[in-house]
Amino acid sequence: MDDEFEKGAGPRRFTYSQLSQATRGFSNDEKLGEGGFGSVYRGFLQDQGLHVAIKRVSKTSKQGRREYISEVTIIGRLRHRNLVQLIGWCHEEADELLLVYELMTNGSLDDHLYKYNRRNTLT
């Protein structure tokens, strides 16, 4: 998997230690949410001065490994103003699959459509 992921100008490899430190050990205080494929944590990469969202693919997800490979190889090469950028990946630990995305500080589209904006529609 490593050789395939490192081809081209796609997302970069991070160490588990870097991502653990960025999330304060995947602290619940840094947890942004949880979905079918795993949890997402807020993180800060000190060396880059960059706020990120780190997706920790669930160990119990049956499609987790397949989704992880697809996200790194396909989504990692996409560039569009309406898509969050995949910055990096990590699968250093045998049972840990981690994806690093740019952090969208204003919340998700879901929040704006259904939580914050029940009476108003977006323009």
MOHUMO-V331835 format. One record per residue. N is the residue number from 0. PHI is phi in whole degrees, -180 to 180 (999 if undefined). D_CENTER is the distance of its C-alpha to the mean C-alpha in Angstrom with 2 decimals. Layout:
N&PHI&D_CENTER ; N&PHI&D_CENTER
This chain:
0&999&18.20 ; 1&-56&17.92 ; 2&-60&20.63 ; 3&-66&19.19 ; 4&-68&15.73 ; 5&-87&17.57 ; 6&-76&19.86 ; 7&77&19.87 ; 8&-105&17.98 ; 9&-80&14.48 ; 10&-64&11.41 ; 11&-103&12.62 ; 12&-84&12.83 ; 13&-118&12.12 ; 14&-88&14.25 ; 15&-60&13.55 ; 16&-60&15.86 ; 17&-60&14.02 ; 18&-75&10.80 ; 19&-65&13.23 ; 20&-64&15.24 ; 21&-62&12.59 ; 22&-105&11.98 ; 23&55&15.71 ; 24&72&15.55 ; 25&54&12.81 ; 26&-64&15.41 ; 27&-62&15.90 ; 28&-65&16.66 ; 29&-97&13.09 ; 30&-73&11.79 ; 31&-94&10.81 ; 32&177&11.24 ; 33&-146&11.60 ; 34&-137&12.04 ; 35&-64&13.77 ; 36&-100&11.20 ; 37&149&10.05 ; 38&-107&9.05 ; 39&-123&6.54 ; 40&-121&7.96 ; 41&-80&9.10 ; 42&-143&9.91 ; 43&-133&12.47 ; 44&-88&13.13 ; 45&-53&16.93 ; 46&-64&18.05 ; 47&-108&16.37 ; 48&60&16.82 ; 49&-125&13.36 ; 50&-86&11.38 ; 51&-137&7.58 ; 52&-113&4.92 ; 53&-115&3.86 ; 54&-93&3.76 ; 55&-106&7.34 ; 56&-64&9.13 ; 57&-61&12.51 ; 58&-69&15.47 ; 59&-94&17.63 ; 60&-72&15.86 ; 61&-71&18.40 ; 62&-99&16.30 ; 63&-55&13.20 ; 64&-65&14.28 ; 65&-65&15.32 ; 66&-64&12.17 ; 67&-58&10.21 ; 68&-62&13.03 ; 69&-63&13.12 ; 70&-63&9.63 ; 71&-70&10.37 ; 72&-80&13.98 ; 73&-102&14.15 ; 74&-65&11.28 ; 75&-62&10.94 ; 76&-102&14.52 ; 77&-82&14.52 ; 78&-134&15.40 ; 79&-155&16.32 ; 80&-65&16.75 ; 81&-98&15.59 ; 82&-117&12.19 ; 83&-69&9.10 ; 84&-84&9.00 ; 85&-80&6.90 ; 86&-92&8.18 ; 87&-168&8.17 ; 88&-151&8.30 ; 89&-158&10.53 ; 90&-141&12.98 ; 91&-63&15.73 ; 92&-81&16.60 ; 93&-55&18.27 ; 94&-110&16.56 ; 95&-115&13.02 ; 96&-117&10.28 ; 97&-125&7.05 ; 98&-123&4.23 ; 99&-113&3.93 ; 100&-118&4.15 ; 101&-64&7.53 ; 102&-92&8.43 ; 103&-95&10.89 ; 104&-74&13.60 ; 105&-93&15.86 ; 106&89&14.02 ; 107&-94&13.20 ; 108&-60&15.80 ; 109&-57&16.61 ; 110&-60&17.61 ; 111&-70&19.82 ; 112&-79&21.40 ; 113&-117&22.15 ; 114&-101&21.99 ; 115&-84&23.06 ; 116&-129&25.16 ; 117&-64&27.30 ; 118&-93&30.52 ; 119&-108&29.40 ; 120&-100&27.97 ; 121&-76&25.80 ; 122&-78&27.82
